[in-house]
Amino acid sequence: MQASLQTMGDHVPVAVAEYDYEGLPPNFTLVENMAAGAFAGIAEHTLMYPFDLLKTRLQVINPSPGGLYTGVSNALSTISKAEGVGSLWRGISSVVLGAGPAHAVYFATYEAVKHAMGGNNGNEHHPLAAATSGACATIASDALMNPFDVIKQRMQVHGSAYRSIAQCTRTVYKNEGLAAFYVSYPTTLCMTVPFTALQFTAYESLSKVINPGKGYDPVTHCVSGALAGAFAAGVTTPLDVIKTLLQTRGTARDAEIRSAKGLFRAASIIKRQHGYAGFFRGLRPRIITTMPSTAICWSSYEMAKAYFIRHQDD
């Protein structure tokens, strides 16, 4: 099998002789695919974590005193001065523990469903295969990641008393039961399924336009990933705000928020207290976070995939 991987600096797509790079070689194992996904997930969440914390702080409804911010820059400066720069990474260990396995499942499912639906056949565009594979991928990965996401956001909010994953897990389980780790799962799926379907469809579409040869091109993967992520994030922000309310309800001072138990109940609270504008709280940091996150995620995944392909050829 012959394949020539050119240097990344010249931004020239890498041609693969005997198989379509996007379709993966026949002997590309599940373990290698999951390793590529895990690498992508940890890289994405670790590098962009401070912006994710800012998004959570800005989305919280009726925060504790000292937790009110006028915007991204104000939140960043206030948190850094009052709580220390290190607080911007509070709860990151939960993400690192969950992101690796969740993204491994995510990309393994994506490739398997995409292949089964013929998304790797020929040079034609397959938006349905891309959307379906993305939706299936997020359903599988979110089932694993949701508890870690709940712990992360409980530790991110202003005034959080939690100082470790273990402490947060024990306290939430003792006070609210196992259901607390999955109360937002239906809402999460309502957000992440369309988000991922939109993102994967946009990514595949942009990649085919920018890089019709379908070779390994870091610039293509980075740009396509960023634009696809920004588009999907903007459209699904209202659902993300609802998810944040449900996942942080245990830390809320408002009794009505603390008792919220579902998507529609949470949505009615947001609408009544803040109007329709409330559904777009944190829109800017969400897009700011998502663009580089998806760029890093896709670039890391495609780089790891290219590495395994090159390693097989060697």
Disulfide bonds with the S-S distance in Angstrom:
none
